Amino acid sequence: MDLCKMHFCKHMNGFFMHSITLPEKVKIHFASLAGKLLELKRPNGKIWYVGLVKNGEKLVLQPGWHDFVSVNDVSQNDLLVFKYNSETTFEVLIFDQSGFEKSCKTEEKSTGSLQIITRDELIGPKPVNVASQLPASDLQENGEDENSESDQISETRTPPLTENSGKRKERTTDARQLAGERRRKEQKLQQQVQPGNPSFSVLIKPSHVLRSVITIPSKFSSEHLPKKSGSFVLHLAGEKEWLVKYIDRSYRQELQLKQFFLDINVQLGDFCLFELVKGQTHTTFNVHISRNY
């Protein structure tokens, strides 16, 4: 089959706001795209970047999907038609339940705290295979430790301004606003931490969602965690407990969180704070989450 001529559609029924599953009949044709960020292009030329991830035997559109649905006013019983163009690009048409095509509303930014994700903000100058860019043991976002001390500081580094830097100046302002919002979220979550319990925080990025792995800040791991791989317990208020793998690579310590992320439906922009509970026989973290929606 010529993939460039392939179309498929999905009815928006049930819980579709945060993820959708590709139809079974087309799954085999797009298996090679698992772990990549897809370009979803609307008729007005606007593009959203949405991650395609594997969930068991299924292929699921999840990271970034909530933003696409929200900005494009996708509603219950709408029909979305996906036309595959090439590589990682799809054109998407949206029809309401009467069969009338919905207009594009991507220019309207009066949607509260909703953030429209652009290519530069999400993955840089071009789409990349986040899951295969580096070996699994060495994969880091932008060549840095995803949760190193530099990721914990409140100020966001931005490129220097030039004469024609209107867009950069706007981006700098947005970055500062995001940094301020992150500080506020962290301060609010810190109020739930018991005195004496150390903690570290993580802003969920594309690499976290696609790999289901977070890197623990080196200072935190050296001061509080064992020097060998094992398993930790995660506890989320009002939810069950999860037993997750802790990997000590000597140069980087990681938590493997695939089932945890799936069960709590983690999304890009979510802010997670991991509180180490003192006095436990088994290393245990209370997880506090501030959602991005």
PyMOL commands that set and color helices and strands:
alter all, ss='L'
color gray80, all
select helices_A, chain A and resi 3-5+24-33+65-71+119-122+149-152+166-190+206-211+218-224+258-264
alter helices_A, ss='H'
color red, helices_A
select strands_A, chain A and resi 7-11+20-21+37-41+47-55+58-61+79-86+89-95+199-203+213-216+230-236+241-248+253-256+271-276+284-290
alter strands_A, ss='S'
color yellow, strands_A
deselect
rebuild
show_as cartoon
